C-alpha cells in the first residue's frame, strides 16, 4: 500500500507538472524548494556543509541560508523539468540547450567507442541525456541508483527510458552492462561525485579525504573510452553543458595506482565544475567522513 501511495504521488506530480503552464510550474518549483528547505533537518545540514566546501568556510548567516535555499529550489526545478520533458518537441529542446566541448562526444562515437560522461549531481542532467537522444540522435546509457520502494525505481526507469535513455541499475552486473554499451557506441552517463557501494578510491575532494566510485576510471582504462568530466547547468530558462577535455588514462604503474590517479584527477575536475554553480549542486546526502560524524552516523567502507 505504501509503495502504491509513493508511486502515485510521483505520477500525480508528473501529470500536474505537464498540465500547468511553464511559468506556473517554475513558481511551484521555487515554492516547493523553499518549503522543503525549511523542513530538511539533517539534509539541510549536509547542504550547508557542501556549499561552504565549494564557496569557502567564511560563508555563514544570511548568505549561507540564501544559498542553501537556492540548492533546494534548484533541486525542485530539476524534478519539475524532468517531469515535463516527455513529449517536448525536438526543436524546443535544441533551442534551449547549448554546449561547450561537445565535439568530443561524436568524435569518440565515430571512432567506434562510446565516451564516458562523468557528472556531478548538478543542474539538470536529464536534459543532457534527452538532448543527446533527441537532437544529435545518439544512444545513451545511464547507471541509476536503485530507489525504495522498487516500484518507484521502476517508474523512474520508465520515465528515463521515455526520454531515450537505456537505464542500467547500479549493482553487480552494472559493470558488464556498461562495457557492452561502450562497445556499442552508447554515450555512457555516470553520476560520480558520491560513493554508494562497490569499489571505491580514497581521494582528496574539496580539501577533505573521502571515497569516490572507482567505476569511471576503471571502465575508461579497461575499454579505452574517453573519460569526459561533464556538467549541465541551469542558465536562466535554458541549459548549458560543459564537457571538459578527456582525462589522460595511460598506464603508469599498477592498475590500482592508475585508477587512483585518474580518480583523483576526476575529483579535481568535478570541483572545477561544481564551483561554477554550487547553488545547483544537488548532493543532499553525507559524502565525507566528517559529514557522517556530524550527523552521528558511521561512514561507509568501499570494497
N, C-alpha and C positions, 0 to 999 in steps of 0.2 A: 504493500500500500504506500509506504514512504517513497519507494523508488518511482512509482507512478506519479506521485504528487510532485517530486522533484523534476522529473522529465516534463510533466505537464506544465509546470511553471516556466520552464525554458521555452517550451513550444509556444506558450501564450505570449511570452515576452518577444519572441522572434516574430510572431504574427503581428503583434501590435506595432513593433518597430517598423515593419514594412507597410503597415496600413496608414500610418500618420505621415504628414509631410516632413521632409528632411529637417527644416528648421525646428519643428516641434520635437523630433527625435533628438536633435542636438541639445535643446534645452532640457529635455528629460534626462539625458546622459549627465549633464552638469549637475542637475538636482540630485540624481541618484548617487553620483560620485561623492558629492558633498555630504549627503546624508550618511552614506556608508563610512566615510572617513571619520565622522564624529563617533561612530559606534564600533570602530575596528579593534580597539583594545590592543591586544598583543601584536596584531599585524601592523597596526599603526606605529608601534614602537620599532618594528623592523624597518618600515619605510623611513622613519626618521633617521635611523642609523645609516640606511643606504644613501639617502640624499646628502647626508653630511660626509659620507665617504667620497661622493662624487664632487661636491661643491666646497668641502672644507669644514673642519670641526668648528670654525667660528660661526657657522650658520646656527642661529638659535632664535627663540622668541617668535615674533610675528612673522618674520620671513620664513622661518622653518615651518610654521603652521601653514602658511600660504602654499609653500612648495609641496608639502605632504598632501594638502587638499587637491592640488593640481594633479598629483600622481593618481589619486582615486578618480578624479574627473576624466583623466586620460584613459584609465582602465575601463571605466564605464563606456567611454566613446568607442574603445576597441570592441567591446561586446555589441553595442548597438550597430556599429558599422558592419561587423561580421554578420549579424542577423539580417541586415538589409542587402547584403551582397548578392544572394541568389537572384537570378533574373536581371541583374543590372546589365544594360547594353554594353557591348564591347567598346563602342565609341565613347561612352561615359567614363569607363574605366581608363581608357587610353588618355582622355583629356585631363584626367585628374591625377595622373601618375607620372613622375619624372624620375630620371636616374642619373647616377654618376658611376662610371666604371662598369656599366652593364655589358659592354662589348666582350668582356672576358668570359661571360656565360655562353653565348652562342659559339665563340671560338673553341671552347672546350667540347661542346656538343658536336661541332663539325669535325673535330679531331677524333671523335669516336669514343669519348668518355664523358660521363656526367659529372659536373662540378659539384662540390660540397659548399653550400652556403651555411656558414657558422654564424648564428644570430643570437643576440641577447633578447630577453623579454622586453622589447622596446617598441613603442608606437603601434602600428597596425600591420603586422607581418602577413596576416591573411590576405590583405590587399595585394601584396607582392606575389603570393602564390597564385591568386586569381588572375592578376595581370599577366604573369608568365604563361599560364594555361590559355588565356583568352586572346591576348594580343599577339605576342610572338609565337603562340601555339606550341609551347614546349611542354614536355611531360614533367610532372612534378611529383616527387615523393617526399613525404614528411614523416618523421618519427614523432609520435604523440604519447604523452604520459597517460597512463590508464587513470580513469576517474571513477569515483564511487558515487552512487551505485553504478554497476556495469551498464545499466540501461542508459544512463546519462552519457557514458563514453560512446555507446553505440549511436546515440542521437547526434553527438558532435561529429563522430566519424561520418555519418550520413550528410551532415551539413558541409563538411570539408570536401567530401567526395563530390557533392553537387557543385562545388567551385572548381572542380577539375583536378583535385589532388588525389594521389594514392597514399593512403594512411597506413603506416606500419606501427603497431602497438609496441611501446617500449617493453622489452622482455628478452628472454634467452635467444629467441630466433630473430631478433631485430637485425643483428649484425649481418647475417646471411642474406636477409631480405634486402638490406640496403646495398650490399655488394652487388647483388643482381641488378638492382635499379641503376647503380652507377654504370655497370657494364652495358645496360640497355639505354644509356644516354639520358637518363632522367636527371633533372636538376634536383638535388637532394637538399632538403632544408632541415637543419639540426639546431634546435634551441640549446645553447650550451653554456650559459652563464650561471647555471645552478646544477649541482650534483644531486642525483636522485638515488641511483643504485648501480651496481655493477663495478666495472673497472674505473678507477679514479687516479688522478695525478695531483700531487700537492704542488701548488703554485703560490706566488705572491700576486694578489689581486686587490687593487686599491689599498696597497700598503699593509695588508694582513695575509698571513698564510691561511689557505683553505684548500678544499678539494674541488676540482672541476672534472667533468667527464673525460675519460681517455678516448672515447669513441671517435670524435672528429679527426684527431691526429692519427689514430690507429688506422682508420679507414683510408685516409689520404695516403699514408705510407704503404699500405698493402695493395692499393689499387692504382696509385699514380694519379688519382683525381686531384685537380686544383682545390686547395682549401682557401676559400674566399671569405674573410670576415665581412659581414654584411649587416646593415640595419635599415629599417624602414621607419621614417619619421612622419608624424603628423606635421603638415606645413600649411597653416591656415585651414582651409576646407579641403586641401589636397594632401597628397602623399609623395614623399621623396625618398628614394632608395639610394644608399651609398654602398657600393661594392669596392672594398679595399683590394689592393694588389695581393695576389696569391702569396701565402706564406711558403718560404723555402722548406722543402721536406726531404732534402737529400740525406743519405745515411752518413753519419759521422762517428758513431760509437755503437754501443749495444742498442737493440731495438727499444728497450725500455728507456735508455738515456735519450734516444732521439725523440720518442713520444713525449717525454718530459720537456725537452727543449721546445718542441713545436707547440705543446700545450701552453707553456709559459709565454711564448710569442703571441699565441692566440689570446691569452688573458690580457696582455698589454694592448692588443688591437681592440678588444671589447671595451677596455677602459676608454680609449680614444672616442669610440662611437657613443658610449653612454654619456660621457661628459658633454657631448654636444646638446643633449636634451635630457638631463636626469629627471625632469618632471614627467617624462614619458616612460620611465623605467618601471615596468610592472613586476618587480620582484618583491612579493609580499611575504615570502617565507624566509626563515633563517637560513643563511648560507655560509656563515663564518662560525668557527667555534665560539667566538665571543658573543655572537647572537644567541646561540643556544644557552650559554651561561647566563646571559641577561634575562632570559625568559624561563630559566630553571629546567632546561631540557638537556639530554645527552646528545652530543654531536654524532652524526653517522660515521661509519667506517667503511672505506672502499675495499673492494676485493684485492 
